[in-house]
Amino acid sequence: MSRFKELIARLRRRPGRPDPEALFADLSLAHTGRAYSDLERYQDFRAVFLSDRRGKRVLYEILTWARVFRPAYMPGDAYGTHYNDGMRNVGLKVLAVINAEPADAADEAETEDPTEE
């Protein structure tokens, strides 16, 4: 079982109230401890958000919270506009990761099968 599936299984077994500290501890266990490549990030985001309907619903909800589908501008409130723009930036980064395959992905795809050479 992958580390991510183990994490989810442990979170589902916890009865009662949410425990943010335990969640953060479990998330730190899911981290591999090595550099997270652009290709891995791209593949993980696509697997989580685009593999099924639930992932797409969660992605839509996150993008709605991030104000991606509406203007960040708040008339007469420069600080509010800056705040909204910061939230929107996070949503746009998520979209960028999902939609922009890293340049090195093509190189890795070409060299993955040694029988093709």
C-alpha positions, -999 to 999 in steps of 0.1 A, spaced: 0 0 0 14 34 -9 22 60 18 -7 82 6 -32 53 9 -19 45 44 -24 82 54 -60 82 41 -67 49 59 -54 63 92 -74 95 88 -106 76 82 -101 54 113 -99 84 136 -133 88 154 -145 120 170 -133 155 165 -108 166 139 -72 167 150 -51 192 129 -19 183 146 -23 146 138 -32 155 102 0 176 98 20 147 113 4 123 89 11 146 60 47 149 69 49 111 67 36 112 32 64 135 21 92 114 5 120 135 20 136 141 -14 132 168 -40 98 168 -56 103 171 -93 81 192 -116 71 160 -134 61 142 -102 40 173 -91 23 174 -125 15 136 -124 3 138 -88 -20 168 -93 -35 153 -124 -40 119 -107 -57 136 -77 -78 162 -94 -86 147 -129 -88 110 -123 -125 109 -113 -155 130 -107 -148 136 -70 -114 150 -78 -129 174 -103 -155 185 -78 -128 192 -52 -107 211 -78 -137 232 -88 -144 240 -51 -108 250 -45 -108 272 -76 -141 288 -65 -125 296 -30 -95 310 -48 -118 334 -68 -105 321 -101 -139 325 -117 -146 360 -106 -126 393 -104 -102 399 -76 -109 436 -77 -129 451 -48 -141 486 -55 -126 511 -31 -107 485 -11 -71 481 -23 -61 458 5 -91 435 -2 -81 435 -39 -46 425 -30 -59 398 -6 -82 384 -32 -54 385 -58 -32 364 -35 -59 338 -31 -64 338 -68 -27 333 -74 -28 300 -55 -57 288 -77 -39 298 -108 -8 279 -97 -29 248 -92 -43 252 -127 -8 258 -141 6 226 -126 -24 205 -139 -23 220 -174 14 226 -182 33 193 -186 70 200 -176 94 203 -205 116 174 -191 85 151 -192 90 146 -230 127 138 -225 118 112 -198 91 97 -220 115 93 -248 142 75 -227 119 53 -206 117 24 -230 152 11 -238 139 -13 -265 128 16 -288 164 28 -295 
